[in-house]
Amino acid sequence: MKKIGLLMVGLLVFGQAEFKRGDNNLTVIDTDTQLEWQDKYTDNSIKGANWNGAISYCENLGLDGKNDWRLPNINELKSIVIETQYAPTIDEKFKYTKNHYYYSSTARKQSTSYKYRINFTDGSISYAYASDGYYIRCVRDAEN
């Protein structure tokens, strides 16, 4: 029984993403996916908008001298969820997170008027109408 328990703990640790704060302290880098995540907002207020506003915000974001930010797809957002945590379900290296919904760039196939979102309270994924307002966390490829 001890061996099974140790194996399960090992798999949990192995399966978790590794996050580190960017050198500038404005971003968080996922060393597994090599994605760099926004974790600083101009006035320290996490931005919210409807879906078109979220796309525009990320495309126009200039953070740490980089301007290739984009709204993440739902799989990218899901990759930063820590399923063993609750409220928020995100690594503690992220300093700016609301226990609420964040938009993804992924549209629902049945109706593109609906966009997928993730709730960082519990890590759940759902969809909402694109005119609804939710929070934004932009991403970029870290190697660029």
C-alpha positions in Angstrom: 0.0 0.0 0.0 2.9 2.4 0.8 4.3 1.8 -2.7 1.1 2.7 -4.3 0.8 5.9 -2.2 4.4 6.9 -3.1 3.8 6.2 -6.8 0.6 8.4 -6.7 2.5 11.3 -4.9 5.3 11.0 -7.5 2.9 11.1 -10.4 1.2 14.2 -8.9 4.5 16.0 -8.5 5.7 14.9 -11.9 2.5 15.9 -13.6 2.5 19.5 -12.2 3.7 22.3 -14.4 6.8 24.3 -13.3 6.3 28.0 -13.0 8.8 30.7 -12.4 8.5 34.5 -12.2 10.0 36.3 -15.2 13.2 38.3 -14.6 11.2 41.4 -14.8 8.6 40.3 -12.2 5.8 41.2 -14.7 5.2 37.7 -16.0 5.1 34.0 -15.1 6.8 31.5 -17.3 5.6 27.9 -17.6 8.8 26.0 -18.1 6.9 22.9 -19.5 5.0 24.6 -22.2 7.4 27.6 -22.7 4.5 30.0 -22.5 4.9 33.4 -20.8 1.9 34.7 -19.0 0.9 38.2 -18.2 0.9 38.8 -14.5 1.1 42.6 -14.3 -1.5 45.1 -15.2 -0.9 48.8 -15.8 -2.7 50.0 -12.7 -2.6 46.6 -10.8 -6.3 46.1 -11.7 -6.9 42.9 -13.5 -8.6 43.8 -16.8 -12.0 42.7 -17.9 -13.9 43.1 -21.2 -16.2 41.4 -23.6 -14.6 38.8 -25.9 -13.7 41.3 -28.7 -12.3 43.6 -26.1 -10.2 40.8 -24.7 -8.8 40.0 -28.1 -8.0 43.6 -28.8 -6.5 44.2 -25.3 -4.0 41.3 -25.7 -3.1 42.2 -29.3 -2.3 45.7 -28.2 -0.6 44.8 -25.0 3.0 46.1 -24.6 4.5 44.4 -21.6 8.2 44.1 -20.8 9.1 45.5 -24.2 7.2 42.6 -25.9 4.2 43.2 -28.1 3.4 39.6 -29.4 0.8 38.9 -26.7 -2.5 37.1 -27.5 -5.6 35.8 -25.8 -4.8 32.1 -24.9 -6.9 29.2 -26.2 -8.8 27.1 -23.7 -6.1 24.4 -23.6 -3.4 26.9 -22.8 -5.5 28.3 -20.0 -6.3 24.9 -18.7 -2.5 24.2 -18.6 -2.0 26.7 -15.7 -4.7 25.2 -13.5 -3.5 23.4 -10.4 -6.2 20.9 -9.9 -5.2 20.2 -6.3 -5.8 23.8 -5.3 -9.0 25.8 -4.8 -9.8 29.5 -5.0 -7.6 30.1 -6.8 -6.7 27.0 -8.8 -3.5 28.6 -10.1 0.1 28.5 -8.9 1.0 31.0 -6.2 3.6 32.6 -8.5 0.7 34.3 -10.2 0.2 37.4 -8.0 -2.8 38.9 -9.9 -5.7 36.5 -10.2 -9.4 36.9 -9.5 -11.5 33.9 -8.4 -13.6 34.3 -11.4 -14.0 33.6 -15.1 -11.2 34.4 -17.7 -11.8 34.4 -21.4 -10.1 32.1 -23.9 -9.8 32.6 -27.6 -11.6 29.4 -28.3 -15.1 29.6 -29.8 -17.8 26.9 -29.2 -18.2 24.9 -32.4 -22.0 24.7 -32.1 -22.2 28.5 -32.0 -19.3 30.8 -32.5 -21.2 33.5 -30.6 -20.2 31.6 -27.5 -16.6 31.5 -26.2 -15.0 29.2 -23.7 -13.8 30.5 -20.4 -12.2 29.1 -17.3 -13.0 29.8 -13.7 -10.0 30.1 -11.5 -12.1 29.5 -8.4 -12.4 25.8 -9.2 -10.7 25.2 -12.6 -14.0 24.5 -14.4 -14.5 25.2 -18.1 -17.7 26.5 -19.5 -18.8 28.9 -22.2 -20.5 32.3 -22.3 -21.9 34.7 -24.8 -19.2 36.9 -26.4 -20.7 40.1 -25.2 -20.4 39.1 -21.6 -17.6 40.7 -19.6 -14.9 38.5 -18.0 -11.3 38.8 -16.9 -8.2 38.7 -19.2 -4.8 37.1 -18.9 -2.7 37.3 -22.0 0.0 34.9 -23.1 2.9 34.7 -25.6 5.5 32.1 -26.6 8.4 32.5 -24.2 11.1 31.7 -26.7 10.3 34.7 -28.9 
